[in-house]
């Protein structure tokens, strides 16, 4: 028995340390590079915009998350084949892959502007297909591209039919992260929101984790090009992707890993002295996220309580903050690095559904969460438990 224990101990001693304490790994991919300039505007090139924003995003993540490892597919102006980019993500066992790009349209449509985020799938519109063709056409300058990509022709619509049959096990997480990115673009940077879309991107096809391709804007639009070339524009865009990452990571691994977390902007500087609430020490935090007792949880042990989550912020806000649009009473619980705010408090699933319809007029992304013994539990399981008790 002692010999077995000693052998096991030796085995464990020589295992890589990351097996026991693996950090969250995010791979940031700056599209194009080197001999591939990407789309070209009047003054700038896509490859340079992509790289600048990618490095800013990575820096923000590294500065604010000690438990996150940031990897880049390129950190300088070099050419990296599409399949190599996915290979880097797979070899590092990444948890999230973010490919950053800049869009373009023919000169006659130079007025078009806005941001969009893609996940892997079959393009349902001609416009989405054209974006995929444009981004995938980089393989034409790679050596032996026909062999490396199994005869895939980026310019032929027929080649993209394969994406209809691809089973992406990470689609749900990819879509939720894409939603967070677009919400940040819309709310924090005042970008025109073209939404979350699907298309057949080769760089996403070969990744084995949640993956998105972000189109920052249209370099073919002179005004948008100036914005994306400016330090202020790049800082804003990077901050949006970072905030989306912070919200996404805050939900990873929880019962509701793929829930939509509406992340709002920080209060303006003039509001902060009055609006920010007490220190973190005043907040009930345990091994499991806890509900805020101020909501009035007086249920008996074992009872299921339903609430409506309306938003989340990196800093705690007072219940009278104008961002809550007059809803009362406001409760909260902390999950990861985010403070998540709720309204409503009932043991009736039917009642909370009625309340959700009313709340949705003010917060269209609101959704129902459930608690048992002041601990958050899976929503679907809560509904089933609630029905069995009737």
PyMOL commands that set and color helices and strands:
alter all, ss='L'
color gray80, all
select helices_A, chain A and resi 2-13+17-19+46-64+82-91+107-109+126-141+145-148+157-164+171-188+202-205+222-229+231-251+269-275+280-282+293-295+322-324+349-359+379-388
alter helices_A, ss='H'
color red, helices_A
select strands_A, chain A and resi 24-30+68-72+96-103+115-120+193-199+210-218+304-313+331-335+338-346+367-372+375-377
alter strands_A, ss='S'
color yellow, strands_A
deselect
rebuild
show_as cartoon
